[in-house]
Amino acid sequence: MIKQQVHCLYPYFILILFSFLPVHLSAQVTFDKGYYINNDNQKVDCYIKNLQWRKSPVKLEYKLTLEGETKEVPITEVSQFVVSNLKYERHTVLVDQSKKTVGNLSMQYTPEFEEKTLMLEKLIEGRASLYFDGNSLLYFYSVNNSKPEQLVYKDYIRDGKILKNKSYRLQLIKALSCEDITAVDIQNIAYVKRDLVKLFEIYNTSLNAQMVKYGLTNKGNRFNVFINAGARLAYVSFIREYSSTFSLGNSIGFTSDVQIEYVLPYNRNKWALFFNPTYQSYTTDCTYNYVDFSADYKSIELPLGVKYRMFINEDAKIFFEVSGFLIDIPFNSYIGSRDIENGGSNVFFGGGYEYKNFNVKVKYGTHPDILSEYVNYTADYQSFSFTVGYKLF
């Protein structure tokens, strides 16, 4: 007879997942060669911790030598800095302070300027330069080394309708006049990095001006595709309303998946979003109260998730991920005399190790109820999987 207490796979998952941590704790943080200029106009050559900042940095962590101690300097004491292919400059500029959330939009067409000192990311340096502020998500421009000026774009509300002030196009028509750029070209420019960078490149090239392009570069593919396969240890507890709970026991089955991920272009490519179609199977036969009982649960899970990587070196990484789904597609699945028609929602927690194109991963998943279409029955499904994988590209 089956034991009538509910087991949990969660402690085993935690134990294995935490076994990865000592590897990370001994890992060395990478600093990239660069420099910063302080408020006294003194240049400090150093190695800067390159976080590929999504928002404007508030401090710099740096070393004078790779083997030296880590130091910090507040950004208020830095007039500009360069690391890898990134350049930031501090400027005092007029910034539109209009609210951007739908419920708080201004009724005013014109910008509500306020003077602020910002550390702006420089995207294009040349006869015409382009800047970006990661905090406000606004772009700025400068021609012939003039003081940077905001390119105006704002949402406002009038007569219950959300309208847009696209004055940045008129600004660009006036500032970037040349034979290779027409007013029609600028009317098609969206307020996005890709379009603006391309426009400033065309202008500087047209005037044969010296130009440097900064910003994040795509090293390798932004998209990665992995194939993984391994074993999944699963457990189901079966609950009948107004009756006892009993275990269907543990079952080891085959699992395989494809993981398609998009690497986000900031914070040193540490964050990624992924889609992870997965095949899983659970089969068991047991006896409860002298009655034979069987279950066969096979499905395709379709989770979406987020992954975070910690880099040990160029080739080795530790990663953690969390994912979940609202769709689970069972086929030819049942528990006792009840068909599993909709696996319902799920959540997964995982972690592992990548070396070049290879990876190993452990993952814990919990399924609140794979018999959600039945009122008087509940089946709690938990799983623990171990897979090995390979990155196709």
Secondary structure by P-SEA (a helix, b strand, c coil): ccccbbbbaaaaaaaaaacaaaaaaabbbbbbbbccccccccccccccccccccccccbbbbbccccbbbbbbccccccccccccbbbbbbbbbbbcccccccccccccccbbbbbbbbccccccccbbbbbbcccccccccccccccccccccccccccbbbbbcaaaaaaaaccccccccaaaaaaccccaaaaaaaaaaaaaaaccbbbbbccccccccbbbbbbbbbbbbbbbbbcccbbbbbccbbbbbbbbbbbbbbccccccccccbbbbbbbbbbbccccccbbbbbbbbbbbbbbbbbbbbbcccccccccccccccbbbbccccccccccccccccccccccccccccccbbbbbbbcccccccccbbbbbbbcccbbbbbcc
